[in-house]
Amino acid sequence: MSESLYEIEVDDIRGQRRTLADYQGKVLLIVNTASKCGFTPQFEGLQSLHEELGDRGFEVLGFPCNQFMNQEPAENGEISEFCSLNYGVDFPMFSKIDVNGPDAHPLYQYLKRQAKGLMGSEKIKWNFTKFLVNRDGDVVDRYPPTAKPGDIRKDIETLL
């Protein structure tokens, strides 16, 4: 178990291993994504936040997940192409992971411990659950899939 968010290793969408230390000192919005979900159009709002707030020290980090009704069946290359072609996504995307269960990625184990969901549940309920992290690496809030990226903007700007 990692003591710090920045120690956690992740693989980017091209399979390159890195740690979240690459994002130390930035405000982060970490999102589990899927290409075939009713919430998939949120990529547009996430990209807008990335473009509008990126130069102030903000990053969106996308983690594709296929644990919810097989809504992300594609491989990493296809996912990257889909996001880029359909939504102009150029914020960092990472390799497909599990967010729940025995194979849940250490990042999501960490996030869920830091910011529990409804009624204290740690389980991620669906695609596009969002975690807001401050510049110190503290998870300050968790948002349900129904929270649109624009609805979170004020909270992000407060941390910037």
N, C-alpha and C positions, 0 to 999 in steps of 0.2 A: 504494500500500500504506500503510495506516495504521500509525503508530508506536504509537498508544495505542488501546485498546479504546474509550475514551470519545469518540474523534473519528469513529467509524464512524457513518454515517447509515443509518437504518432507517425503514421506513414502518410505522406501526401498522396494525391490522386495518381501520381506517376510512380508511386512505390518507394519514394526516397524517405528514409528514416530520419526523423528530427525530434527535437523536444519542443515543448511549448515555450521554452526560454526564448525562442525566436520572437515571441510576442510580449515579452516582459515589458512592463511600463505602459502598455496600451490597455484601453477599454475594449473588452471582447464581448461579442454576442455569439455564443456557440449554439449551433442548431443541428438537430438530426433531420436530414432531408430525404426526399423520395421524388422520383420523376413522374410517377403515375398516381399521384394523390390529389384529392380535392383541394389541398392546400398548396400544391405545387406552384400556382401563380404567385405565391409569396416570394419566390425567387426574385421577382421584379422589385418588390419593396426592399428586400435585403440588399440587392445591388444598388438601389437608390441611396440607402443609408451608407453603404460602403463608399460610393462616389462622393456624397455630400459631406461626410464626416471623417473620411479617411485621413485627410491631411491634418486633422486635429488629434490624431493618435487613436483612431478607432479601427477595429478589424472585425469583420464577420468571418467565422470559421464554420464551414459546412461539412458535416459528417453523414454521408449517405448510409441508409439502414434499410434492410429488407425484412424487418421483423413484424411489420404491420400489413397483413393481407397481401404479401408479395408485391408491394408497390414500388420496389426498387430491384427488379430482377437483373438489370444490366450489369456488365463488368465496368471497372473503373474508367477505361477509355471511352466507352459509350456514354457513361454518366457525364464525364467532363465535356464531351462534344454536345450532348443534349443541353446542358446548362448554358454553355457558351452560345450555341446557335439560337436557342429559343428565348433566352433571358439575358444574354449579354454578360453572363456572370464572369467576373474576373477576380472576385475575392477568393481567398484560399479554400480549396476543396481537398478533402482527404479521402483515403481509401475507405471502402465500405466496411462498416463495423456492426457489432451487436451492441445495443444499449441496455438490454435487459437479460436476465438469466445467467446461467453459469459461465457463459463466454462473453459477458458484458465487458467492453473495453475498459481498461483502468481509468481512462478519462471520465467515462460515464459513471463508473463506480464512485469516483471522487465527486463529480458534480451532484449526483443524487444524494450523497451524504451531506453535502454542504447546503443544499436547498431542496427541501422535501416538497412534495406536491400536496394535493388536496388531502386533508385529514391525515397528514404525516406520512403519506405513502412515498416511497422512494421510486417506485416503478414509473417508467416513462409510458404514458398512455397512448401516444400516437406520434406520427411524423410531425415535424416542425414545432416540437417543444423547444423553447429557447431559454438559455441561461445567460444572464448578464454578469460580467466579471469586471471588477474595478482595476485600476492601474497597479494595485498591490497584489493582484491575483486572488482576491477574495470574491467568492460567488455571492452577489448581493441580491439576486432575484431569479425566480423561475417563472416563465410565462407559458400558458397553455398554447396548443396549436392554433386556437381560435384568435389569439392576440396577433393582430397584424403588425408587421414591422413598423409602420408609421405610428402605431399606438404606443410603441416603446421609445420612440425618438426622444421625448422629453426626459425620460429616465436616463438615457444614454448621455444626453447633453449635460445633465446635472453632474455626471461623473467626469465629463471632459473639462 
